[in-house]
Amino acid sequence: MKINLLLSTLFTILVFSGCKENSKQKIGKNVYLNYAKSDDQATGGIKMIPIDTPLGKFKVWTKRVGNNPKIKVLLLHGGPGGTHEFFECFDGYFPNESIEYIYYDQLGSYYSDQPNDNKLWTTERFVEEVEQVRIALKLDKSNFYLMGQSWGGILAMEYALKYQKNLKGLIIANMMASATAYNKYAEEVLGPKLPKNILDQIKAFEKNNDFSNPKYTELLFQYYYTEHILRKPLEQWPESITRAFKHLNPNVYVYMQGQSEFGITGQATLKNWDVTTRLKTLTIPTLTIGAKYDTMDPKHMEWISNEVQNGRFLYCPKGSHCSQYDDQEHYFPGVIKFIKDVDNGSFRKEKSQLLQ
């Protein structure tokens, strides 16, 4: 009799504990998808955030996807002058992991205000813009992950170097820590990989400042972009990428990055940018992402992960500059694991060896 009673009690406990666990999982999914009673429900997560600048007030566009009080990833797009559209493939991966993420067009970008004054295009002002966005979205050290790709990686590094006290985790994707090192890699490694006659033509256009020549653009897209920006034939490029290129603000891009795609050259304001000696001051968990065919040297990205105090390196062997599109099988599992490891307290610094 006692045995039957014990078995019955055990069965009841197991059944109800299982129901409780399933209930937790169900509530978690409902919370992630539920925008009810939020101040951005009526706009589908979109907020136009007021930004104070030395030249007055402007507004920047943001869009929240999902709800997770412990994980909120603010995405910093490339360019400068690009858009959040470079990240749209995240919709296929982050929601399934209940990761909240925020699309964001920086000032001067397509969905935000676009003032026409070059005094605004400095890394220092962009850092303060990110800080204002953080405050408006109520992000803090308990939940705030900052992820920057390309120019967004520059901005993410600069923000972290000033405001790492606000961060839970940092992700630097496809961006080196030195414009000089980037220029050297483009000139000495990537350029010579092009057919000589193609490289000679591209260099001739650049020498003559003939950047608007359609032939120059054609050569870049056909021979350089499909190898090092996104490794697919142009006709197979995702619509979000072609839309992002269409929406890029050339005024901001040229002023900060310059005309050439072989490094940051000319009078571009980022030409001498370098934070290599300051990286050792970063103590927050940091993930760097490098790809085999990237415009950025993956060995340098790995070096960054070793230079910061709590770094991890993610290598994308099939990827290029947009490895979020052309090497998703390595990119997303690595990014998601980093975020989850930081969130559950299991993140550990990984000392990696330079790639052979």
C-alpha positions in Angstrom: 0.0 0.0 0.0 2.8 2.4 1.0 4.6 1.6 -2.3 1.5 2.3 -4.3 1.1 5.6 -2.5 4.7 6.6 -3.0 4.5 5.7 -6.7 1.2 7.7 -7.0 2.8 10.7 -5.3 5.9 10.5 -7.4 3.8 10.3 -10.6 1.8 13.3 -9.5 5.0 15.3 -8.8 6.5 14.4 -12.2 3.3 15.3 -14.1 2.8 18.7 -12.4 6.5 19.6 -12.5 6.4 18.8 -16.3 3.4 21.0 -16.7 5.1 23.8 -14.8 8.2 23.5 -17.0 6.1 23.6 -20.1 4.1 26.5 -18.8 7.4 28.4 -18.2 8.5 27.7 -21.8 5.1 28.8 -23.1 5.1 32.0 -21.1 8.6 32.8 -22.2 7.7 32.5 -25.9 4.5 34.6 -25.3 6.5 37.3 -23.5 9.0 37.5 -26.4 6.3 38.0 -29.0 4.0 40.2 -26.9 4.1 43.9 -27.5 0.9 44.6 -25.5 1.1 47.7 -23.2 4.5 48.7 -24.6 4.9 52.3 -25.8 5.9 51.1 -29.3 3.1 48.6 -29.8 1.2 50.8 -32.2 4.2 51.3 -34.4 5.4 47.7 -34.4 8.4 48.4 -32.3 9.6 51.5 -34.2 10.7 54.6 -32.3 12.1 57.8 -33.7 14.5 58.9 -31.0 15.4 62.6 -30.5 19.1 63.2 -30.6 20.9 66.3 -29.3 23.9 67.4 -31.4 26.1 70.5 -31.6 24.0 71.6 -34.5 20.6 71.1 -32.9 18.1 68.3 -32.5 17.4 65.5 -34.9 15.7 62.1 -34.9 17.1 58.6 -35.5 15.1 55.5 -36.4 15.0 52.4 -34.3 12.9 49.2 -34.4 12.8 46.7 -31.6 12.2 43.0 -32.4 11.1 40.8 -29.5 11.2 41.1 -25.7 13.9 39.8 -23.4 14.8 41.7 -20.3 18.2 40.1 -20.0 19.3 40.2 -23.7 19.0 43.3 -25.8 21.3 43.6 -28.8 21.7 47.1 -30.4 22.9 46.7 -34.0 25.4 49.3 -35.5 25.4 49.1 -39.3 28.3 49.8 -41.6 29.0 52.6 -44.0 29.3 55.1 -42.7 26.0 56.2 -44.1 24.7 52.6 -44.5 21.4 51.2 -43.0 20.1 48.6 -40.7 19.1 46.6 -43.8 22.5 44.9 -43.7 21.3 43.0 -40.7 17.8 41.9 -41.9 18.9 38.3 -42.1 19.0 38.3 -38.3 15.2 37.8 -38.5 15.8 34.2 -39.5 17.9 33.4 -36.4 17.5 35.6 -33.3 13.7 35.3 -32.7 14.0 31.5 -32.5 16.5 32.0 -29.6 14.3 34.7 -27.9 17.1 37.3 -28.4 15.7 40.8 -28.4 17.5 43.0 -31.0 17.1 46.6 -32.1 17.6 47.8 -35.6 19.0 51.3 -35.8 19.8 53.8 -38.5 22.4 56.3 -37.4 22.0 60.0 -38.1 22.5 60.7 -41.8 21.2 57.2 -42.8 18.2 56.5 -44.9 15.4 56.0 -42.3 16.7 58.7 -39.9 17.1 62.4 -40.3 19.8 63.3 -42.9 21.2 66.8 -42.1 23.7 68.0 -44.7 26.6 69.2 -42.6 29.9 67.4 -42.4 30.6 68.8 -38.9 28.3 66.1 -37.7 30.3 63.2 -39.1 32.8 62.5 -36.4 33.3 59.3 -34.3 33.0 61.3 -31.1 29.6 62.7 -32.0 28.4 59.2 -33.2 29.5 57.7 -29.8 27.4 60.3 -28.0 24.5 59.5 -30.3 24.7 55.8 -29.4 24.7 56.8 -25.7 21.5 58.8 -26.2 19.9 55.9 -28.0 20.9 53.6 -25.1 19.3 55.9 -22.6 16.1 56.3 -24.6 15.8 52.5 -25.0 16.6 51.9 -21.3 19.5 49.6 -22.0 22.0 49.0 -19.2 24.8 46.6 -18.0 22.2 44.0 -17.0 21.1 43.5 -20.7 22.9 45.7 -23.2 24.9 44.0 -25.9 26.4 46.2 -28.6 27.1 44.7 -32.0 28.8 46.6 -34.8 29.8 45.5 -38.3 32.3 47.2 -40.5 32.1 51.0 -39.7 29.7 49.9 -37.0 32.6 47.9 -35.5 34.7 51.2 -35.3 31.7 52.8 -33.6 31.2 49.9 -31.2 34.9 49.9 -30.2 34.9 53.7 -29.7 31.7 53.4 -27.6 33.0 50.6 -25.5 36.3 52.4 -24.9 34.3 55.3 -23.3 31.2 53.6 -21.9 32.0 49.9 -21.3 30.5 50.4 -17.8 27.1 50.3 -19.6 27.7 47.1 -21.5 27.0 43.4 -20.8 28.8 42.3 -24.0 30.5 43.6 -27.1 30.6 42.1 -30.6 33.0 43.5 -33.3 32.2 42.1 -36.7 34.4 42.4 -39.8 36.4 45.4 -38.6 40.1 45.9 -37.8 41.3 48.3 -35.0 43.5 50.3 -37.3 42.8 52.1 -40.6 46.5 51.9 -41.5 46.6 48.2 -41.0 43.4 47.9 -43.1 44.9 50.0 -45.9 48.1 47.8 -45.8 46.0 44.6 -46.1 43.9 46.0 -48.9 47.0 47.1 -50.9 49.3 44.2 -50.3 47.0 41.2 -49.9 43.6 41.8 -51.5 44.6 44.0 -54.5 47.2 41.5 -55.9 44.6 38.7 -55.8 42.7 40.5 -58.6 43.6 39.8 -62.3 46.4 42.2 -63.1 44.5 43.8 -66.0 41.5 44.4 -63.7 43.6 45.9 -60.9 45.4 48.1 -63.3 42.1 49.5 -64.7 40.7 50.1 -61.2 43.9 51.9 -60.1 43.8 54.0 -63.2 40.3 55.2 -62.4 41.3 56.0 -58.9 44.5 57.8 -59.9 42.3 60.0 -62.2 39.7 60.5 -59.5 37.2 59.0 -61.9 35.1 57.3 -59.2 31.8 58.0 -60.8 32.7 56.2 -64.0 30.2 53.3 -64.5 33.0 51.1 -65.6 34.8 51.6 -62.3 31.7 50.5 -60.4 31.2 47.6 -62.7 34.7 46.3 -62.2 34.4 46.6 -58.4 31.1 44.8 -58.2 32.0 42.1 -60.6 35.6 41.3 -59.5 36.0 42.6 -55.9 32.6 42.8 -54.2 31.6 39.2 -55.2 34.9 38.0 -53.8 35.3 40.1 -50.6 32.0 41.8 -49.8 29.4 39.0 -50.4 30.5 35.8 -52.0 27.6 35.2 -54.4 27.0 36.2 -58.0 25.4 39.7 -58.1 22.1 38.3 -59.3 21.9 36.1 -56.2 22.6 38.9 -53.7 19.8 39.1 -51.1 17.3 41.9 -51.8 18.0 43.4 -48.4 21.7 43.9 -49.4 20.9 45.5 -52.7 18.4 47.7 -51.0 21.0 48.7 -48.4 23.5 49.7 -51.1 20.7 51.7 -52.8 20.0 53.6 -49.6 23.6 54.3 -48.6 24.3 58.0 -48.1 27.3 58.8 -50.3 27.9 62.2 -48.6 28.6 60.6 -45.2 30.4 57.6 -46.7 32.9 59.6 -48.8 33.6 62.2 -46.1 34.6 59.6 -43.6 35.6 56.5 -45.6 36.7 58.1 -48.9 36.1 57.1 -52.5 38.4 54.1 -52.8 37.4 50.6 -51.8 41.0 49.7 -51.3 41.4 51.1 -47.9 40.5 54.5 -46.3 42.4 57.1 -48.5 42.4 60.7 -49.6 41.0 63.2 -47.2 38.7 60.8 -45.5 38.4 61.6 -41.8 38.9 57.9 -40.7 42.2 57.7 -42.6 44.4 57.7 -39.5 42.0 56.1 -37.1 43.7 53.6 -34.7 42.7 52.2 -31.3 45.1 49.3 -31.1 47.0 50.5 -28.1 43.7 51.1 -26.1 42.1 47.7 -26.6 43.8 46.2 -23.5 41.6 48.4 -21.3 38.4 46.6 -22.4 37.3 44.2 -19.7 33.8 43.3 -20.9 33.2 40.0 -22.7 34.0 40.6 -26.3 33.5 38.6 -29.5 35.4 39.4 -32.7 34.3 38.0 -36.0 36.6 37.5 -39.0 36.1 35.8 -42.3 38.5 34.1 -44.7 37.6 36.3 -47.7 36.8 39.5 -45.8 38.2 42.9 -46.8 39.5 42.9 -43.2 42.4 40.7 -42.2 40.9 37.8 -40.1 44.3 37.4 -38.3 43.9 41.0 -37.0 40.4 40.2 -35.8 41.8 37.2 -33.9 44.5 39.5 -32.5 41.9 41.8 -31.1 40.2 38.9 -29.3 43.5 38.2 -27.6 44.3 41.8 -26.8 41.1 42.6 -24.9 40.9 41.2 -21.4 37.9 38.8 -22.1 37.9 38.0 -25.7 36.7 35.2 -28.0 37.2 34.9 -31.8 34.7 33.6 -34.3 36.1 32.5 -37.7 33.9 32.2 -40.7 35.8 30.0 -43.3 33.3 30.6 -46.1 32.5 34.2 -45.4 33.5 37.6 -46.6 32.7 41.1 -45.3 29.0 40.3 -45.1 29.6 36.9 -43.5 26.2 37.2 -41.8 24.9 36.4 -45.3 27.5 34.2 -47.0 28.6 32.0 -44.0 25.5 31.8 -41.8 26.3 28.2 -40.7 29.3 29.5 -38.7 28.3 33.1 -38.1 25.0 32.7 -36.2 25.8 29.7 -34.0 28.9 31.5 -32.9 27.2 34.8 -32.2 24.3 33.1 -30.4 26.6 31.0 -28.3 28.5 34.1 -27.2 25.4 35.9 -26.2 24.0 32.9 -24.3 27.3 32.2 -22.6 27.5 35.8 -21.3 23.9 35.7 -20.2 24.2 32.5 -18.2 27.6 33.3 -16.7 29.5 30.6 -18.5 31.6 32.9 -20.8 35.3 32.4 -20.5 38.2 34.1 -22.3 39.6 32.0 -25.1 43.2 32.4 -26.0 43.4 31.6 -29.7 46.4 31.0 -32.0 46.9 33.1 -35.1 45.4 31.5 -38.2 47.8 29.5 -40.3 
